[in-house]
Amino acid sequence: MQSANDNIIEGDLLVGAKAIARFLGITQRQAYRLTTDRIIPSMKLGGTVAARRSSLVRWMSEAEAQAARAA
């Protein structure tokens, strides 16, 4: 049983390149490439790629901040 202190966000897990692609607004092929090349934070669940929405949001925020500093 989970407690409130487990830091688990309901529905945070995206399973499969299709779900990741839908969340990021890119093609499934692009999502698979980004996970395979370890550009975005992801993991394998068995043979299926997966990512947490919260990790992707954090990754996008960091990439955006880095781009702003470089400009």
Secondary structure in CASP SS format (residue, H / E / C, confidence):
PFRMAT SS
TARGET T0000
AUTHOR 0000-0000-0000
METHOD secondary structure of the structure
MODEL  1
M C 1.00
Q C 1.00
S C 1.00
A H 1.00
N H 1.00
D H 1.00
N C 1.00
I C 1.00
I C 1.00
E C 1.00
G C 1.00
D C 1.00
L E 1.00
L E 1.00
V E 1.00
G C 1.00
A H 1.00
K H 1.00
A H 1.00
I H 1.00
A H 1.00
R H 1.00
F H 1.00
L H 1.00
G C 1.00
I C 1.00
T C 1.00
Q H 1.00
R H 1.00
Q H 1.00
A H 1.00
Y H 1.00
R H 1.00
L H 1.00
T H 1.00
T H 1.00
D C 1.00
R C 1.00
I C 1.00
I C 1.00
P C 1.00
S C 1.00
M E 1.00
K E 1.00
L E 1.00
G C 1.00
G C 1.00
T E 1.00
V E 1.00
A E 1.00
A E 1.00
R E 1.00
R H 1.00
S H 1.00
S H 1.00
L H 1.00
V H 1.00
R H 1.00
W H 1.00
M H 1.00
S H 1.00
E H 1.00
A H 1.00
E H 1.00
A H 1.00
Q H 1.00
A H 1.00
A H 1.00
R H 1.00
A H 1.00
A C 1.00
END
